[in-house]
Amino acid sequence: MLTHPQFDPVAVAIGPLQIHWYGLTYLVAFALFYLLASRRVQLPHVRHEGWSRRDIEDMLFFGVLGVILGGRLGYALFYKPGHYLANPLEILMVWKGGMSFHGGLLGVLIALAVYGRLRQRPFLGVTDLVAPCVPLGIACVRLGNFINGELWGRAADPSLPWAMVFPQSGSMIARHPSQLYQAALEGLLLFAILWVYGRRPRGIGQVSGAFALGYGALRFAAEYFREPDAFLGLLALNMSMGQWLSLPLIGIGLWLLLRRPAAVIR
C-alpha cells in the first residue's frame, strides 16, 4: 500500500512571493493548448476555413478568462451555493481553492461564443477547432490535484498495488488515486481519441460532440472511484454531483454526433 508523497504545494518561493504547483499546472495547460491548436490550424481542412495562429492567440485570451471566472463561479453555484450566497466576497478569493470543471467549461463556451460573434464565426465551428486541444490541459490540472493531495478517491482494497493512503483525508485507509485515473481517462485517453478523430473532415459540431460525449462518459465512470465532496455526499440515485453534471454533456454529445450536420468542414 502506497502513501501520498506529501508534496510541498509551493513550487517556488521568492521572499513573500509563492508560486504553487497547482497554478503552474494551469499555465502548462494553457501552453499546451496554444501548441496543439497551432498544430491543428495547419491541417488542410482547418486551414481551408481560414484559421490562423493569430486566431489561436486571441482565442486563448478569451479562454483563460472563461476558465478562471467560470470555474470559480461554477464551484460556488454547483457545490456551495448557500455558503457563497452568505459570503459573496469569498467568490473572489480564488487562492482559497475551489474550481469546478463543469463551471469552467460553461465559462469557456460563453467566452468562445463571444469570440465567435466578434469574428463572425459559427459557434460550433469554433468549438470544433479547440475541442481536441483541451484534454491534455485537463490531465495537467488533475496532476495538480494529485500534487495537492486533494480530491482523493474512495476506499480501495489494500491489496491493490496502487492503492494509496492520503493523510490529508483524515484517515489512513487505502484509497484509489482517482486524480490519476481522471488524468489518464479525461486527459490522455480523450486526447488520443479526439486528436485522431479531428484530423479528418467532420460535420460541423461533430468534433465538439465527441468531446462532450467522451468527457461526460469518462468523468461519469471516474466518479465511481472518487470520494464525493464531504459537504454534499451522494445525491439522488446514489450519484455524485460530478455524475449529475456529466449527464447533460453526454446527452448534448450524442445529439451533436447523431444529428445531420448542416455542413461538413473540408
N, C-alpha and C positions, 0 to 999 in steps of 0.2 A: 504494500500500500504506500503510495507516494504522499508527500506533504507539499503544499503550495510553497514555492521558494521565498515568499515574502519579499518581493522586490521593493526597493525604495521607489515610491511613486514619483519622486523628483529626479529627473534625468540630469539636469544641470542647475547648479545654484551659483549665482554671481552676486555676492552681497545679499541684499534683500530680494533680488530677482530670482524667481524659481520657475524653471520650465519643466512641466510634468510630462511623463511618458504619454499619458492619455492625450494631451494636447498635441504632442508630436505625431501620434498615430493619425490624427485628423489632417495634419499638414502633409504627411506621406500619402494619405488617401486623396487629397486634392491634387498632389503632384502626379500620382498615378493616373488620375482621371485625365489630366492635361496630356500626358504622354500617350495614353491609349486613344483618346479622342483625336489627337493629332495624327496617329496612325490610321485611324478609321476614316478620316476625311480624304485619305489618299486612295481608298477603294474606288474603282471606276464608277460603280452605281451611286456612291455617295458624292463623289466629286461632280458627277453629272447634275446633281441637284444644286450645285453652286456653293457648297460649303467650303470654308477655308479655315486656316489656323486662327485667323483673326476672330472668326465667329466663336471658336472654342474659348479664346481668351475672354471675350465678352460674356459668354455663357457661364464660364467659371465664376465670374464675379456675382452673377445672379444666383448661381447655385450655392455658393458659400453663404450668402445671406439667407437663402431658403433653409439650408441645413441647420444653421445656428438658431434662427428665430423659430422655425417650425419645430425643430427637435425640442427646444425648451418649452414652447407653448403647448406642444403635444403632451409632454410629460405632465405639465401642470393640469391640463384638461382631462387626459385619459386616466391618469394614475392617482393624482392627489387634488382633485378639484376643490374639495372642502377646505383643505389647508391653504391653498393659494388664493382662494376667494377671501379668506380671512386675513391673509398676509400677502397682498398683491405685489408689494415691492420685492418680495423674495424671488419672484419670477426673474428679475434682473440679475440675481446673484448666481450666475452660471458657475462660479467657482465652487459652489456648494454641491455641485453634481446634479444629475437628473436630466437625461436626454432620452427622447423616445424616437426610435427609428421610424415608426409609422407617422409620427408628427413631423419628423424631418422630411419624410417622403412627400407629405402633403405640402410642406413649405417649398420644397424643390419644384413640385408640379406647378404651384402657383407662380413661383419665380420664372419658370420656363414658359408658362402661359403669357406672362407679361413680356418676356423677351420675344416670344413668337409674334405677339401683337405688334410690338415696336418694329420688328423686322419683316412683318407681313409674311410670316412662315406658318404653315398649319401646325397646330399644337402636337398632333401625333407624329408629324414629321420630325419635330424637334426631339420628342421623347424617344423615337426610334434611333436617332443618332446617338444619344447619350446612354441608352439602357445597357449596352454591353460593357460600358466603361465604368459602371458603378460597383459591381460585386467585389472587385479587389479592394476597393476602399472600405467596403463593409468588413472584409476579412481583417484589415488593419485595425479598425475600431474594436472588433471583437478581441483581437490580441491585446489591445489596450485594456479592455475589461479584465482579461486574464492577468495582466501585469498588476492591475489594481487589486486583484483578488475579490472582485465583485461579480454579482450575477452568477453565483456558483450554481452547481447542479443539484439535482435531487439525490437522495441516498442511493448508493450503489452497493453491489456485492463486494465486500472487501477483497475477494479473490480475483476480481477484475484487475488485470495487470496495470491499467492506467487509472484505477480508482484513486482519488486524491482527497486528502484532508485539507479543508480550508479553515484555518483557525479564526479567520475574520467572521465566520458564520456563528461563532459562539459555541461550537461543538466540535468534537474530534471524530465524528463519524465519516466514513468513506463516502465520497460523492462523485458524481460524473463531472468531469471538467467540461461543462456544457458550453463554455465560451469557445473552447477549441472545436467542439462539434459544429458550432454555428459558423466559426471562421472557415471550416472545411466545406460545409454544405452551402450556406448562403453566400460564401465568398468564393472559394476556389472552384467548387463544382459548378455553381451557377455561372461563374465567369467563363469556364470552358464551354458550357452549353451555348451561352449567348454569343460568345465570340465566333464560334463555328457557324451557328445559325444565322448570325447577322452578316456574314461575309458574302452571302448571295442576295440578290434582289428579292425583296419580300413585299407583300401588300402593305400599304400604309397602316400602321398600328399593330402589325403582327409581331415585330420585334419587341415592342412595348408590352404586348400581351404575353409573350413568352417570359419576359421579366416578371410581370405581375403574377402570373401563374406559378412560375418557378420559385420566386421568393416566398410567395404565400404558402405554397405546399411545403417547402423545406423548413420555413420558420415554424409552421404548424407542427411538423414532425419533431423538430428540435425542442419545442416547448415541453414535450413529454419527459425530457431529461433535465430541464431547467427548473430550479426551485421557484415557485411562484412568489411574487412580492409579498412579504410578511403582512403588509398593511392591506392587502387585497385578498390573498389566498386564491383558491379556485372559485370560479364563478359558476353560473348555470351550466348544467350538463358536465360538471367537473372539468371545465375547460378554463384555461388561464386567460388573462386579458390579452396576451400576445396572440393566442389562438383565435379569440373572437375578432381581433383587429385584422387577422390574416384572411379570414373568410371573405370579406369584400374584395380583397386583392385576387383571390382565386377566382371568384365569380367574374370580375372585370377581365382578368386574363383569358378565361375561357371564351367570353363574349368577343373579345378582340381577335382571338385566334380563329374562331369558328364563323364569324360573320363574313359576308362578302365584302372585301375591301373596295373602297371607291376607286383606288388607283394602285398601281404597282410601281415602286421605286426602282428604276433601272439604272 
